[in-house]
Amino acid sequence: MSWRTVSGGRIDRSRLVQFRFDGKSYAGHPGDTLVSALLAHGVHLMGRSFKYHRPRGVLAAGSEEPNALVHVDRGGGRETPNLRATQVEIYEGLVATSQNRMPSLRFDVGQAVGLVARFLPAGFYYKTFMWPASFWKKAYEPALRAAAGLGRAPVAADPDRYLRRYAHCETLVVGGGAAGIVAALQAAASGARVMLCDEGAAFGGGLLDERDAMIDGRPAEAWLGWALSELASRPNVTLLARTTAFGWYPDNLIGLAERVTDHLAMPDPKLPRERLWQVRAREVVIATGAHERPLVFPDNDRPGIMLAGAARAYLNRYGVKPGARVVIATACDSAYAAALDLHAAGVMIAAIGDLRTDPRSPGVDAARAAGLPVRTGAAITGSTGGLRVTGALFGTEWVACDCLLMSGGWTPSLHLHSQSRGKLGFDPASGAFLPLETAGQRSIGACAGMFDLADCMPGHAVMGSIAPNGTHAGLVKGAKAKRAFVDFQNDVTARDLLLATQEGFRAIEHVKRYTTTGMATDQGKTSALNALAIVAERLGTTVPEVGLTTFRPPYTPVTFGTIAGASRGALFDPERRAPMHDWAAGRGAVFEDVGTWKRARYFPAPGETMAEAVARECRAVRTQAGIFDASTLGKIEVVGPDAAEFLHRMYTNAWLKLAVGRCRYGLMLSEAGFVMDDGVVGRIAEDRFHVTTTTGGAARVLHHMEDYLQTEFPGLRVWLTSTTEQWAVIAVQGPQARAAIAPYVQGIDLSPSAFPHMSLRIGTICGVPTRLFRVSFTGELGFEINVPAEYGPAVWAVLMESGTLTPYGTEAMHVLRAEKGFVIVGQETDGTVTPDDLGLSGMIAASKRDFVGKRSLRRPDMLAADRKQLVGLLTDDPGIVLEEGAQIVEDPRQPIPMRMIGHVTSSYPSATLGRSIALALVEGGRARIGATLYVPMPGQTIAVRVVAPVFYDPAGDRLND
Amino acid sequence: MLVIPCPHCGPRPENEFRYAGEAHIARPADPEALSDAAWADFLYMRGNPKGRHAERWRHVHGCGRFFNCIRDTVTDRIERTYPAGTAP
């Protein structure tokens, strides 16, 4: 038989949509959700429960659904698990499968778990499976994880695209039901920017489920159509359907997840799948409605048992009858609206059992007048059935049915208000917590306890709707707690909650964690108040005294794709490329990451290993000349009448007397006296310096300089500009360096006497303006050619044409500088190293009264004799290359844990020296020169000799050629 | 994400700013005159109040300027901001 009504509902009956569920083909209509389309085929069984594998049908009609969770596969890696089937709109070719079933929904071996349910009470994993301990990881956990749980996470990378938008508005209305629409109309009239979002496919909320309501003299559906066209016609209004306000962040920043294409069979490839909106709203109007509460009684979870409001939604919104013979168990008048609508659609109402002894409302009267069998003081105490409910138990009397509807009244959706740290108050009349007034926001409609449609629509005449008076929370009186489900998604029963209180849990946050009630992905939307009431009753206290647990984002699950947006792959942490990057890539360079930069590490010739390539590059620099891309060095232009004085205060050395055209190696300390950065600084003019920093330190140094300039030395007339990306820097280093660049340089006398080491000249190279530095980080004669960044590749290419230069990468650069004992800040230092620790006391200008960090160098700790000092290490076996980071001990025979006196900071095989070399920080290191220390490593202990940290050309003769 | 009113640019989202520690800790004019203990105090000792806190922020992705801010560490509410070098 068909479970469709003859007419009605917001579906397009003229068209059919084919879809598959668990491998079987079905047809529905455009406008159907997966649930409504399945119900139209009489399919209620949609899932298996989390812990006990009990067969489950759909409970609700909205995002609060705890049972009907499905996996949707759009093909090509486009898979989404754990979707609430109530929100999945069908489209031609939709493929959905149920979850947590072994092997099928109808026959599930896991249901045997239900037979041993008494072994799986609250907190079972803390108790039953604790012995023997080793079995937890090996046996229990894998088995439990396989048996329990939700859907499968997709394995393939998500091929879909996600975008992010920022928006500002005066009023953001969350929830497009009656209250939200009225609020949006009011706000829009003022001309202010208004955004209205709703998680559903259509605006209207509860209005969509009303059959007889009249608003301003029009049927609810007609009024809704008018209101939406009115809003849509206003340029200051943004309407966002299928958009969930999932999180509230400080200062009214609301996260919205818009599902753009998931409901389409053939989405426009230009559209993103989902869009994250970050909306900053002056005022947020929360109109998120309320969730109907289930009644808690034994076996209240069989397929065919659902919330009364959900049945009404399926009937009126989708034209689907949830059953042929319906029993209703309620404590709330809204169930009578469902009964009357079902009755009008030709569904037999076998019984209405009202928990209240004397319910009075127009709904009750109308039901009686329609001849429906209303029983008062009738408590539902059980159900029968297997894969579908077959009967309802009232005390001792069974009533046969194929559908059992329940209503314990309505719980305001407080999630967003609570996320905003808004306070809550308990309202005894409705038996629910309500939001209290909070600045920058207001709650309206059912989420503020206004359950009656008329109250939700101030200024509008509402007739013909039944006010949902009446409420019940907790275990139904006279019903047993066993198998009386409170949290459907996490399979928590009233018995579990009672057990938790019996075991001593009092605080609701503890009960929640122990029993896991409210901790599933549905965030306890249907279960929270029932759980509270059960705990409160058992503890002999009240619901407000027990208190509500905290709500946290997200309101419903949000995909990782939405959060990540475009920040994935190459855009996750965008890489910086030096001007000569493409040349290096074309040359087959192997790159390494330095901060966010890509730097060429070495240039292997065909068939060469890394070690061979680095050795060849080092030898070329030492015997001929090499060329190196140093563009990533940080660069800051320091300009102004007080520029020299500023540097004088920021660096340890003296700057006032540095001549124009000369350079100096500068050492920068933090105020605490530790080495923070270093680099060569050149004086371009009296009032202009070209400062270089480490590659990774550029931003930090500029921030540090700005801090002192703005807040400590505001009287200095100095301006700082980052020029890191304005200059391409080509280092040419080696005995042949001068000869290699000479043919291309104009306007600069390159002779050693005219252009000594540590000086700079301004001229041109290949006709391009250059700041040419004579500096060296290799220990060889060297030049660093600064040209405007866009000319870098051209100048590089011309220099390469000479055929005398060998390109070298950062690895050779590291080896060459280590041979000379030049430190790298961040490798030899770690934020606790002083200039003296590095043997750089000579860099401290004793004559200076003050500079940043100076006073700290006199603190007793900074002068201690056993500070770690930079030394060189030579392994007894010259073929052994120590591992960087390896620990150093004095006596390898001491018991473990050994006392560690230092560690290796740099270590390389040196082709120039024909052996390995290492730099290390060692306690009292300089006094140990000549001594033998030990580096314990797995399988061997390596003996090392402590030496001075300069291995090559200690006198520095080669620099001055 | 907080909205921080830069005294120079107006209200901007928090991710344009960088936190810069407690405010109104002036570098001593003559560090050499300080005892070791007094200097260590200046370097390392900071307030950690529950409630109103005077702190520094820099509008690093905006005007680049440091400024002061009174923020409540419990509610995260910003009471006011004012230029560096001025009193609260």
HADDOCK unambig.tbl for C-alpha pairs under 7 A between the chains (distance, minus, plus):
assign (segid A and resid 249 and name CA) (segid B and resid 1 and name CA) 6.09 0.50 0.50
assign (segid A and resid 250 and name CA) (segid B and resid 1 and name CA) 5.35 0.50 0.50
assign (segid A and resid 250 and name CA) (segid B and resid 2 and name CA) 5.42 0.50 0.50
assign (segid A and resid 251 and name CA) (segid B and resid 2 and name CA) 5.64 0.50 0.50
assign (segid A and resid 251 and name CA) (segid B and resid 3 and name CA) 6.28 0.50 0.50
assign (segid A and resid 253 and name CA) (segid B and resid 1 and name CA) 6.79 0.50 0.50
assign (segid A and resid 672 and name CA) (segid B and resid 43 and name CA) 6.63 0.50 0.50
assign (segid A and resid 711 and name CA) (segid B and resid 84 and name CA) 6.47 0.50 0.50
assign (segid A and resid 711 and name CA) (segid B and resid 85 and name CA) 6.77 0.50 0.50
assign (segid A and resid 712 and name CA) (segid B and resid 27 and name CA) 6.74 0.50 0.50
assign (segid A and resid 855 and name CA) (segid B and resid 31 and name CA) 5.95 0.50 0.50
assign (segid A and resid 855 and name CA) (segid B and resid 32 and name CA) 5.94 0.50 0.50
assign (segid A and resid 859 and name CA) (segid B and resid 36 and name CA) 6.00 0.50 0.50
